[in-house]
Amino acid sequence: MLKPIPLSTPIFDGNENDFVLQAIGTKQISTAGDFINDFEKTIKNSLGKYNVALKNSGTSAIHLALRLIGIGAGDEVLCQSFTFCASANPIIYLGGTPIFIDSEPTTWNMCPDILEDAILDRIKKGKKPKAIIVVDLFGMPARFEEILEIAQKYDIPVIEDAAEALGSSIEGRECGTFGEFGVFSFNGNKIITTGSGGALISANFEAIEKSKYLAVQAREIYKYYVHKEIGFNYRMNNMSAAIGLAQFLNLDKKIALRRKVFENYQNLLNGFDGFSTILEPNGYFSNRWLSTFLVNQSEAGFSNEDVRLTLLKENIETRYLWNPLHLQPVFKDATFYGGGASEDLFSKGICLPSSENLSMDDQERIIGIIKRMYT
């Protein structure tokens, strides 16, 4: 049987086992415990003035961010279309309406020009948007200098979905800190993992404390259970936090290894007709969570689907880029602003295996298979 190569697998080579055993030893396995506090403090120290609340998923963090901003029934939220559905689904949870914005080719993220056009059009229609959700896809930061200038101009809060961009930055400023709220994901295939989990980031201390309160079913501190608001079961448990803390302490190493995988692909694909990738703009730093490439069929002679199927036959996992949300059946009636940028990226894009422990031999095997497709 051919050796399988997964797309992105978690690596546990730090204190994960020791920390989990400590959590078990203290019987702190639920949503209160030392590792939750230590993990939050460690992330906070890495970000500076920003406050952190651990959640059981990145989706939960987005939901709470929208809730804290005050999104409710009938409110419109501008959301990047080229992303996973978890960026937009929480808008629906709250009765809001997602308005989808196209991407631009520099970062593959929200296009500032289209964003402003959409804001002006919604205002003209009497529906000023209540929030903007910007995503840092595949670890590449969005064009925040322009996006934040537009958001401030029209007084619309920004939520930064940095689920894929832990450790990425612009001019040294960490992703997750550009909006009123930022979100990280620690899902199983991310740069670091807690199995499933996430974090909400904000410079607003009161908002982060309110999110912690809402995440434990809005339970009041009282001698018996009292609830004055509807809350959620969204807090991360101490066992997951133990794993996450161990992973986070190795974050720099993990990012360096992912970036090396990407650099190897760049070198191995050099001179291949029809292959291109996304480069870092000046001052941008991407964690290169996944190594993503575009396949131009007219130049290569084959498509991204051909690459996917050919590698699949060799037991090698790949994945398409995100299918734009405005094309998804569940959002078929949603308003979309833009041209065809995100659709073009989806039609050409592919994610190659990107695990931090991917060997050079494995990468040469992958590219060797692709090379044979040219003959």
N, C-alpha and C positions, 0 to 999 in steps of 0.2 A: 504493500500500500504506500502511495506517495505521502511523504511527510506533510502534514497540514501546516499551513501558515495562517494564523488568524489575523484579522484586521487590526485589532488593538486589544491587548490583554493586560490585566493588572499584574504588577510585579511587587512581591513582598520580600524585600531584602533588608529591612531595617528592624525596628523594635516592635513590629506588629504583634508577634506572638507574646512577647513579654508584657506588653501593655494590656492586651486582651485578658491574659491570665491575672494581671493585677486587678482589672475591673471585676472579674469573676470572684477573685479572692476577697474583695471588699463588699461583694454582693450588690455593687452599684451597676446594674445592668439596664435600668430603665431611663427615663428622661431627666434624671438628675444625677450628677456625679462629678468627680474631680476632672475626668478627661474632657467632659463637655466644657468646663470652665477653662482648662488649660489650652484646649484647641482654639477656643474663641480668642483667648489672650494672645496666643502665638500668631494667629492670622492678623489680629489687630496690631500687634507690634510690627509686623511686616508691612502694614499699610500706613502707619503713622496715626493721623488724627481720626481715622475712620473707625466706627464701631461695628461689631459683628454679632450676629445671632445665628446659630446653627439651626438648620431645618432638616426635615426628613427627605427633601428633594429640592432641586432647583425650581421646579414648578410651584411648589408650596411657597417658596420665597417670592416668586413673581406675583402669585396670588395675593400674598400679604402686602407687598409693595403697592399694588393697585388698590387694595382695601385701605391702606393708610393714606394714599393720595385722595381717596374719597370717590373712587369710581363706582357708579351705580347704574341702575336701569336707564337705558337710553343714551348713556354717555359714549362718545366716540373716542377711541384710542388709536393713534397712528402706530402701525406695527410693520416692521420689516417683513416682506413676503418670503424672501429667500432664507428660510430658517426652518427649524423643527417646530411641530405644532405646539409644543409646550410653551413657546413664546407667546402664542395667541390664545390658547384655550382658557387661561384664567380670566381673560376679558369677558368671555362668555359666561364663566361661572358667576360673575357679578352682574350679569344682565346688560353688559356693555356691548358695543358694536366695534369690531375691528375694521380699520380702514388700512388696506395694505399698500406699502410703498416699495417701489422697485429698487434694485441695487445699482451700483456703478462699478466700472471695471477695475479701478485701482485697488480696492480692498475687498470687493465682492459684497460689501455691506451697504446699508441704506444710503441712497443718493441724496445729498443735501439739496440740490436744485429741485428735484422732484418733491422732496419733503416740503419745501417752502411753497411750491405751487399748490400742493395738496392742502396746506394750511389755509392759504388765501381762498381756495375754492370752497373749503368747508365753512369758513367764516362768511363768505358771500352767500352761502346757502343757509346761514343762520345757525350753524352747528360748529362752534369753535371746539376743536379737540381738547380733551381733558388731560391727555398724557401722550408720551411718545416712548415706544419700546424699540431700542436700538440693540442690535446683536453684533458681537465680535466673532464672526464665523471662523471655525477651524484655527482659532488662536490669533487671527489677524484683527487688530483694533480697527474700529470704524473711524471715519473722518470727523473726530469730535470737535476740533476747533471750529469748523463750519457749522456742524449740527447744533452745538451748544449756543453759538451766536444766534442762530435762527430760533431756537427754543426760548432763549432769553428775550429776544425781540418780541415774541408773541406771548410771553409769560406762560409757557407750557412746560410742566415738569418732565424730566427724562428719566426713564428706567433703563439702566445698562444691563442687558442680558450678556454677562461675561461667562456664561456656563462653560464655554470651550476655551476660555482665555486666561485662566489662572496663571499668573507670572508674566503675561504679556504686558507691554507698556508703550507709551508714546513720550519721548523725551524724558524717560525715567519715571513718568507718572503711571502707576499701576492701573491696568484694566480692572473694572469694578468700582472705580472711584470717580468716574466722570459724570455720573448722573446724580439725581437726588437720592436714588437707590441703585445699588449694584447687586448682581446675583452671580453666585458661583454654583457649579454642579460638581458633585463627587460621585457621579454614577460609575458603574463598573469599568467603563472603557475610557474614562477621562485621565488627565495628567496624573492626578492622585484620586484615590477612591476611598469611600467608606462603605462600599457595597451599593447603597443608594443613599443619597444625602445631598445637602446643599447649604448655602449660607446667604444671608441677607446683609448687605453692607450699606452704611450711611454715615454721614458726618453728623446726623441728627440723633443725639443720644436718646431723647425722649421717644422718637419713632422706633428705634431699635428695641427699647425696653417695652414699648407697647406691642411690638411684634412678638416678643417672648411671651407676654401675657396672653395674646390671642392664640399662640401656638400650643398652649396647654389648656385648651377649652375655656379660655377666659375665666379661669378659676381665681376667685378672690382669696386673699390671705385672711382667713377667718377660721374660727374653731369648728365650723362645719362647712359643707359645700354651698357656696353662694356664687351665682353667675348673673352679672348685670348686662353682659353682652353675649352674642353668639360667637363662639370661638371655634378652634380647629385642633385636630390632633396632629400637629405639624412639627413638633420638637424632635431633634435628633436624639437617639438614645446613647448612653454612655459607652456601650460596646462599639458602636460605629465610630464614635468620637475617638476612642482609643486607637482604632486602625487609622483614622484620618490624621491624628496627630503624628503618628509614626511615619506616615506617608509624607506629610507636609515638611517634616524635618529633612527629607531628602529631595525636596522640590527642585532645587537648583540642578542637582545631578540628573533628575528625571527630564527636565527641560533640555539640558545639554545633550542628553542621549537622543531625544526626539529630534532635535535640530540636526544632529549628526546623521540620523537616518534620512532626513530630507536632503541634506547636502550630498549624501551618497547617491540618492536618486538623481539629483540634478546632474551630477558628474556622469553617471551611467547612461542617462538619457541624452546627454549632449550630442547633438548632430542627428537625433531621430526626427525625421520629418513629421510635422503635425502635432508634436507634443510641446505644450507650454505650461507655465505655472504662474502662481501669484507671487510677486516679489514684495519685499518690505519697502514702503516709501521711506524717505529720509527721516530719521528719528524714530521710526517704528521698530518694535521688537516683538516678534511672534514666537509663541511657545512651540509652534509647529505641531500642535496636538495630532493632526492627521496630515499626511503628505498628499496633497491634492494636485491633480493635473487635468489639463484640458486636452482632448483628442479631436483634432480637426480632420474629419473623415476625408475631405477633398484632398488634403495633403498627405495624410498617412496611408490612405487606402483602406482603412477600417475604422470602426466607430468605438466609442467607449463601451457599448454593449458587447461588441466583439472581443474587446480586451477582457471584460468581466467574465464572459462565458469561457474564453480560452484559459484563463487563470483558474476558473472554477473547476475545469476538467483536471487541472493539476493539483487540486485540493488547496487552492490559495484563495482566501477570502478578500474580496474588494467590495466597494460600495459606491453607489451613485452619490453625487452631491445632493443637497436638499431639493426635493420637489417643491417648487414655490407654492405657498399657501393659497394664493389666489386661484390656483389650478386644482386644489383639493376639492373633492365632492362636498365635503362638509361645509366649505366656505364658498360654494358656487354663487351665492347671491351677494357676496361681499363686494364692496367698492375697491377698485384697484387703480393706483396712479403709477404710470410709467410706460415704458416701451417694452422691449423684449430682452433686456439684459439678464434677468434672473432665469428666464426660459432658455436663453442661449447657454448660460452656464450649466444648467441642468442637463441640457441635451448633449453637452460635450464632456462634462466633468466625471472624474473617477477618483476615489480615494484608494490609494495603495496601502498594503500592510505597513503599520507605523509603530508597532510595539517598541518600547525602549530597549528590549533585549533582542531585537531583530539583528541577526548576524549579517556580516558582509556577504558571506556565502549565500544566505537566503535572498538577499537583495540581488545578487548577481544571477541567481536562479530565476527570480521574477523577471528581471530585465532581459535575460537571455530568451525567455519564452516570448516576450513581446517582440524582441528583435527578429525572431523567426517568423513573425506574422508579416514582415515586410517581403518575404521571399515568395 
